Each structure stands twice: as structure tokens, then as C-alpha cells.
Amino acid sequence: FIWDISRYNDRNGDIYLKNLDLCLSKLKQLNKRIIWIQLPPSESKSAEHINNLLLKLNQSIIDKINQYSINLLNLSDCFKSNTNIRHNDGIHFTPYGHRLITAQVADHMAHLQQPQPPSNINPTTSPSSNINLTTSPSSNINPTTSPSSNINPTTSP
């Protein structure tokens, strides 16, 4: 997918969007709950073209994901100001970055497990505002802090 942009000289992202549509249609046929995780841009200078193209395609990607009613976890929004999540190569994630991503995925999955209120109760309330994270015995996330604030970069998960 992302490699299609560089491997196949996909200057406008047409191949990427075509493959994304194919992938999402196949995933939707599985009739399972799918979470599409959109990674933050790479910090590598060599990935600058890909980052710019993905930023340009971002709304089309989100529209396509919404078209198939697939859950989106946009890690770009979560890690905008956190530059310690990747190794010096700017591509691969550090152990700390992996823990932050894991915490975000776990939090997102916890939100999906909560029953949704009937749509006629309060249409302006987001599903996550009805969640009490303290009821989950396996959760070590404090609901008054963000998931990433409970992660110590010097310990392993």
C-alpha cells in the first residue's frame, strides 16, 4: 500500500487508493469488526514525498474508510507532538513508540467494546463519552489521564 507509492512510481496516489478500496472491500466481506490504523508520518527525510502525498490523500483515505463503515484509529492525531516514537532512521518505531501505539489501540478497542446508546437519546454525544474505563479489571489506564501518560519509556510492556 504505502510502498506502492514509491515502488510503482505512484505520483498521484491512484494505485494506493485503488488498492485501499480493494483491501477494504475484502476486509468488509469478513463480516468482522475492523480497525484501520493510520500511522503518523515518517520523520525520515527520504520519506518526505510519501508523507506529502499521504497528507494530500488523507481525506480520500478517510472517506474510503467511512464508506465501508470501518473504524479508524488515526495515530497521526495522537502523536503530533511526540517525536520520540521512532528510531533515528525516522521509519521504525522505538520500544517506547510501540508501547504508545499499543496503549492507543487498547484504548480504542475498549471504547468499541462498550454498548452504544440508542441513536435517539443524544445524537450529539460521542460514543467514547459514555465509557467508564475504571470498570475494566485489566485496564491500567487512569481515565483522568491519556493512555500515553501511563507509559514509562524505560520499562518493557
N, C-alpha and C positions, 0 to 999 in steps of 0.2 A: 504494500500500500504506500507508505511513505517512501519506501525505496523505489517505487515505480517512478516517482518524480525525477530522481537522479538517474536511475538505471535506464529508463526508456526515454529519456530526454523529454519528459512531460512538462513543457514550459508553462502551460496554462492550467494544469491540473485536471485535464479532461479524462485521462486514463485513471487517475486517482478517484475521481467522482464516479466513474463507471464501475470500477472495482468495488468501491464503497457500496454502491447500490446493489451490486451482485451479492456481496458479503452480507449486507443487512437483510436482503430478501431470503437468503439461505438460513440465516440465524432465526429469522421470524418463523420460518417453517418448522423449526424445532418445537415451537409452542412452549418455550421456557422463558423465564424472566431473564432478560439480558441486560447487562450494564456495559455501556460503551465508555471506556475510559480514554479521555483525551489528555495526552501528556503535555506538560509545559514545553515551550520551545527550548531547543538545544542552546547551550551557551557557546557552542563551538563556532568560530568564525567561518569554518568551512561549510557549516550548515546554514549560513545566512540566507542563501537563495531559497532553500526549502522552508525556513522559518517565514520568510516574506510571502511565499506562495501560500503556505498554510494559513497565515493571517488573512490573506485575501480570500481564501476559500472557506474560512471559518464559518460564516453564516450559511453557506451552502451545505456544509457538513452538518451543522446543527439542524437545518431544515430537513435534510435527508433522514437524520436520526429520528426527528419528531414525526416524519411521515410514516415511519414504521413503528411508532409508539415504543421506542426503545429508551430505557433510562440512560441518562447522560451524567457522567461524573467528569466535570471539566477541571482537571488539575491545574490548568493554566491560571484559573481564577484563584485557586487555593494557594499557589506558591509564587505569586507575582513578585513578592519582595524577598523571598528566601533563595539566596544564591549558594547555599551550602549543600544542595541536594545532589549535585553532580561531581564526579571526579574531575581532575584537571583537564581531561580530554574534552570536557563540555558535553559529552554524549551519555556516558554510562552513569548510573546513579550510585551514590555512596551508600554505605550501610545506613547512615542517618536518613538519606533520601528515601531508601526503601522502607524504613520504619514510618516515615511521614506518609508515604503513599499507602502503606498498609493500614495506618490509622484512618486515613480518609476513606478508603474502601470499606473498612469495617463499620465506620460511622454511617456511610451511605447505605450499606446493607441493613444496618439496624433500623434506619428510617423506613426502608422498604418493607420490613417485617411487621411494622405497626399497622393495625387496621386503619383504613381510610374512613373518614367521616362521610356520611351521605352527602351527596353533592348539593342538596337543598338546604343544608344547615347554615353554612357560611362560605360562599364561593370565593371570598377574598382571603381566606385563611390558607396558608400553605400547609401541605401535609406534615412537614417537619415541625411546625409549631405545636402539634398535638402530641409530641413524643416526650416521654419521660425516660431518659437514659438511665436513671438510677434504679429502675426496676429490673434491669438485665444483670443477673448474677455474674456473668462472665465479663461484663464491661468494667474496665478500669478507667473509663473516661469520666471526668467530672463535668456535669452538664453546665457548670458556670465558666468553663474554660474551653478553648478549642482543643480538638484532639491532638494537634501537634504540640501543644504546650505541656503535655504529659510525657513527652518522649525525651529521654536523656541520650544524647548522641554518643556517650561513652559506654553504653550498655548494649548488649545484643537483645533482640526480640524474644 
